[in-house]
């Protein structure tokens, strides 16, 4: 699955879930872009990509890669859900709506056009990195620091319907 397609699917999914809200747009961005944007809105920052390891594989653990994985290999994509608002109450309310939406709808299924995910689903889970890593990521997002939550997205192959 192309990494860019997974990021686009996550952003579309969150936009769709918040469509009836007065929420600002959802954008994908890099850590460098997050540092310099003081926009009110929701940002999805992809900060780590890891291929899923095949159970029973005894080869050395692969390191994160910038390229798409080999065909048929799933991914663990780590995102920061970043929220900036006009004030702290607006930021907290928006972050709460995002969290609730993803908790109630953690599976993203897609099929269709070129570059889309076909025969795969993305499963979104809240992640809890060690405090030191979280603080480094928060610092990398600029000053003043935004509200952010780390999420992991697993790509999973769907079985064909019977």
C-alpha positions as CSV (number, residue, x, y, z in Angstrom):
1,X,0.0,0.0,0.0
2,X,1.4,3.4,-0.9
3,X,2.2,5.5,2.2
4,X,0.7,8.6,0.6
5,X,-2.6,6.7,0.0
6,X,-2.8,5.7,3.6
7,X,-2.2,9.3,4.8
8,X,-4.8,10.6,2.3
9,X,-7.3,8.0,3.5
10,X,-6.8,8.9,7.2
11,X,-7.3,12.6,6.4
12,X,-10.4,11.9,4.3
13,X,-11.8,9.6,7.1
14,X,-11.3,12.3,9.8
15,X,-12.8,15.0,7.5
16,X,-15.8,12.8,6.8
17,X,-16.3,12.0,10.5
18,X,-16.2,15.8,11.4
19,X,-18.3,16.9,8.4
20,X,-21.2,18.1,10.4
21,X,-19.0,19.9,12.9
22,X,-17.9,23.5,12.6
23,X,-14.4,22.0,12.7
24,X,-11.7,23.5,10.5
25,X,-10.0,21.5,7.8
26,X,-7.8,18.4,8.2
27,X,-4.4,18.6,6.6
28,X,-1.5,16.2,6.3
29,X,1.9,17.9,6.9
30,X,5.5,17.2,7.9
31,X,7.0,18.1,11.2
32,X,8.8,21.1,9.6
33,X,5.5,22.4,8.3
34,X,3.8,21.8,11.7
35,X,6.5,23.9,13.3
36,X,5.9,26.9,11.2
37,X,2.1,26.8,10.8
38,X,0.1,28.7,13.4
39,X,-3.1,27.8,11.6
40,X,-6.3,27.0,13.5
41,X,-7.1,23.5,12.4
42,X,-6.3,19.8,12.5
43,X,-2.9,18.5,11.2
44,X,-1.9,14.9,10.7
45,X,1.9,14.6,10.9
46,X,3.4,11.3,9.8
47,X,6.5,10.9,11.9
48,X,7.4,7.2,11.6
49,X,6.9,4.4,9.2
50,X,7.6,0.8,9.9
51,X,6.8,-2.3,7.9
52,X,4.8,-5.0,9.8
53,X,6.9,-7.9,10.6
54,X,5.7,-11.3,9.4
55,X,5.0,-13.7,12.2
56,X,7.6,-16.4,12.4
57,X,10.1,-14.4,10.4
58,X,13.6,-14.9,12.0
59,X,15.4,-12.3,9.9
60,X,16.8,-9.2,11.6
61,X,14.2,-6.6,12.5
62,X,13.9,-4.1,9.6
63,X,14.3,-0.4,10.3
64,X,11.9,2.3,9.3
65,X,12.0,3.2,5.6
66,X,11.1,6.2,3.6
67,X,9.9,4.1,0.7
68,X,6.7,2.1,0.2
69,X,7.1,-1.5,1.5
70,X,7.3,-4.5,-0.8
71,X,3.9,-5.7,-2.2
72,X,1.9,-7.6,0.4
73,X,3.7,-6.2,3.5
74,X,1.6,-4.2,5.9
75,X,2.7,-1.0,7.6
76,X,2.6,0.7,11.0
77,X,2.2,4.4,10.4
78,X,2.7,6.7,13.4
79,X,0.9,10.0,13.2
80,X,0.6,13.0,15.5
81,X,-3.0,14.4,15.5
82,X,-2.2,18.1,16.1
83,X,-4.9,20.6,16.9
84,X,-4.4,24.4,17.0
85,X,-7.3,26.7,17.8
86,X,-8.1,30.3,18.5
87,X,-8.0,29.7,22.3
88,X,-7.4,26.8,24.7
89,X,-11.1,26.0,25.1
90,X,-11.5,25.7,21.3
91,X,-8.4,23.5,21.0
92,X,-9.6,21.2,23.8
93,X,-13.1,20.9,22.3
94,X,-11.8,20.1,18.8
95,X,-9.3,17.6,20.1
96,X,-12.1,15.9,22.1
97,X,-14.3,15.7,19.0
98,X,-11.4,14.2,17.0
99,X,-10.7,11.6,19.7
100,X,-14.3,10.6,20.0
101,X,-14.7,10.3,16.2
102,X,-11.7,8.1,15.8
103,X,-12.6,6.0,18.8
104,X,-16.1,5.3,17.5
105,X,-14.9,4.7,13.9
106,X,-11.4,3.2,14.0
107,X,-11.5,1.2,10.8
108,X,-11.0,2.9,7.4
109,X,-11.9,0.7,4.4
110,X,-11.2,2.0,1.0
111,X,-11.5,0.6,-2.5
112,X,-11.5,2.3,-5.8
113,X,-9.4,4.7,-7.9
114,X,-5.7,4.8,-8.7
115,X,-3.5,5.1,-5.7
116,X,-6.3,4.2,-3.4
117,X,-6.1,1.3,-0.9
118,X,-7.7,-1.7,-2.5
119,X,-8.4,-4.9,-0.5
120,X,-6.9,-3.3,2.7
121,X,-8.2,-1.6,5.8
122,X,-6.5,0.8,8.1
123,X,-7.1,0.5,11.8
124,X,-6.5,3.6,13.9
125,X,-5.4,3.2,17.6
126,X,-4.3,5.7,20.2
127,X,-0.7,5.2,21.1
128,X,1.2,6.0,24.2
129,X,4.9,6.7,23.5
130,X,7.4,7.1,26.4
131,X,7.2,10.6,27.9
132,X,10.7,11.5,26.7
133,X,9.7,10.7,23.1
134,X,6.4,12.6,23.4
135,X,8.2,15.7,24.7
136,X,10.6,15.6,21.8
137,X,7.8,15.3,19.3
138,X,5.9,18.2,21.0
139,X,9.0,20.4,20.9
140,X,9.5,19.6,17.2
141,X,6.0,20.9,16.5
142,X,7.0,24.5,17.4
143,X,6.3,27.2,19.9
144,X,3.7,27.6,21.2
145,X,3.2,23.8,21.3
146,X,-0.1,22.5,19.9
147,X,-2.3,20.0,21.5
148,X,-1.4,16.7,20.1
149,X,-2.1,13.0,20.4
150,X,-0.1,10.1,18.9
151,X,-1.9,7.6,16.8
152,X,-0.8,4.4,15.2
153,X,-2.4,3.2,11.9
154,X,-2.0,-0.4,11.0
155,X,-2.7,-1.5,7.4
156,X,-4.4,-4.9,7.2
157,X,-5.4,-7.1,4.2
158,X,-9.1,-7.7,3.9
159,X,-10.2,-11.2,3.1
160,X,-12.3,-11.4,-0.1
161,X,-16.0,-11.6,0.6
162,X,-17.5,-15.1,0.2
